[in-house]
């Protein structure tokens, strides 16, 4: 076995074949173990523990009188170490509405299988959000447009992935925050002067923002500006 010396050789002696060396003179090799070699990553052979951490999201859509409840259970990998990670392991969707029972069961099994495969599973969000209902979409609370119920499930999964740090939230910079605050204050002042009681919602005539899919795009000072994400055609 090769031993790496951590200092210069200042003296030496030849040991006899049966000569015992005192334990004090035996130094451990200056080799550090690679910690990354013991890091556990999510893969399909990771066994499910008895308990998982979970979060449940309520989804209420105009497509049904009954709400959907989406539960995502996470597995904590490498607990107590600097490599500790929280990764989604399985998903369940429950509702009193049985009209969508078959495809909901199929969807939950497929998504759970993808979660257990490991790797980059964030692509699921884009895949689900790109599903369009041929009958048309709807606006959820807050003015955000959902092209389908499947897309809203993807939106909920994205919120959960941001919660556990799997997706980094695109935060607006200081200038964008300042612009949104100024436009918002200007809009609320105009609503107050016009005698509107509810100045907290986006304008009724607002257009759909292509960046955040929220019906909050208005024209102010000759420039199309989104009151939700700050996107502006004038930069």
GILINQUI-V772239 format. One record per backbone hydrogen bond with DSSP energy under -1.0 kcal/mol. NH is the residue of the N-H (numbers start at 1). CO is the residue of the C=O. If there is no record, write none. Layout:
NH|CO, NH|CO
This chain:
25|22, 30|4, 31|29, 37|34, 38|35, 39|36, 46|43, 53|74, 55|72, 57|70, 59|68, 64|61, 68|59, 69|94, 70|57, 71|92, 72|55, 73|90, 74|53, 75|87, 77|85, 81|78, 84|81, 85|77, 87|75, 89|73, 90|73, 92|71, 94|69, 101|98, 104|100, 105|101, 106|102, 107|103, 108|104, 109|105, 110|106, 111|107, 112|108, 113|109, 114|110, 115|111, 116|112, 117|113, 124|121, 125|122, 127|123, 128|124, 129|125, 131|128, 133|147, 136|133, 138|146, 140|144, 143|140, 145|213, 146|138, 152|148, 153|149, 154|150, 155|151, 156|152, 157|153, 158|154, 159|155, 160|156, 161|157, 162|158, 163|159, 164|160, 166|161, 167|161, 171|169, 177|173, 178|174, 179|175, 180|176, 181|177, 182|178, 183|179, 184|180, 185|181, 186|182, 187|183, 188|184, 189|185, 190|186, 191|187, 192|188, 193|189, 194|190, 195|192, 196|191, 206|203, 207|217, 209|214, 213|209, 215|143, 216|214, 217|207, 218|225, 220|223, 223|220, 225|218, 226|231, 227|216, 230|226, 233|224, 235|232
